[in-house]
C-alpha cells in the first residue's frame, strides 16, 4: 500500500469497530483498504486514490481518445451514406454495428478518465473495443466471394459462395465467443467470474486470428489468376457482365483496400490477444502508448479504406447483387444486365 492509500487508511481507521479484538493487523489493514477502494469507486479523487489499484494504472488521454471518437463518428456517417445510397444493406449493417462498438468503447475510455476505479466504465471500454473488429472482418468476408465472381471463379479452389459461408461462419463463432465472454465479464460479481469471461473473450480473439490466417487462401486465388493472365486463358473464363468493372481499375483498388484492412485488423487482433493474455495487471495492458498505436489508428485506417473504396461505390447496386448470387446467376443474367450498361456506369 503506497503513501496516499496509507494516509487515507489511517483516516478511515475510525470506521473500524474498536472492540473487534479478534482482527489481526493484516485483516484490519485489508478492511481499511477495501473501505478506501469503495470510496474511490464511488467518487474518484486523483489525489487520494492511487492509480496502482485502479482498473487501469493510467487515466486515458482525453485528447487522444476524443480524436479517435470523432474519427469513428465521421466514418459511421460515411458508411451509412454509401450503404443507404448504394443499397448494400447487409454490408452496411455489419460494418456500422462495428463502428458503433468502437464509438461506445472510446466513450468508455473517456468515462474511465473520470473514474478509473469504476468497473462499469472499464467494461464499457473493454468489451466493445474487443468485439467490434470481428464485425469489420465479417464485412470484408462478404466482399471476397463477389470479387472472385467478378474476376473469374474458375481460378478459385472453392466456390465463391463458400468463401462467405466459411469465413462469415468462422467470424460468427469468434463474435459469439467474444460476446459471451464480454457478457459474463460484465455481469460477474467476483474476480473469478470476470476472469472466466475475459478468458472466453481471449478464446474468441484467438479463433478470429486463426480464421484470418486461413484467409490467405485469397492469395492463392490471386496467384492462380495472375498465372492464367500470363498464359492468356484468363479473359476466356471471365464473366462478361463484369468487364466494365474490371477495366475501370476500381476492382483492383478495391482488392488493395480489403487487403490493407485485413492486415491492419490482423495485427490489432494479435496485439489484443497478447494484451489480454497477460492479464489486466500486466505492463502491456497498462501501457497507454502501445494501446493508442495498435488499437485506434489501425482500426481507423482499416475502416477508412473500407469507406474510401466502399463496395457500393465500386460494384454499384446491380453488380453487387449479381455477384452475391455467384457465377452461374451472373452469367445467366448477363444479357439483361448488358442491356443497361449506361445505368451501370453511374454506379462504378
PyMOL commands that set and color helices and strands:
alter all, ss='L'
color gray80, all
select helices_A, chain A and resi 3-15+25-42+51-53+62-86+89-114+119-151+153-155+160-187+191-214+217-231+234-237+240-248+250-277+284-286+288-308+311-324+327-332+334-338+341-345
alter helices_A, ss='H'
color red, helices_A
deselect
rebuild
show_as cartoon
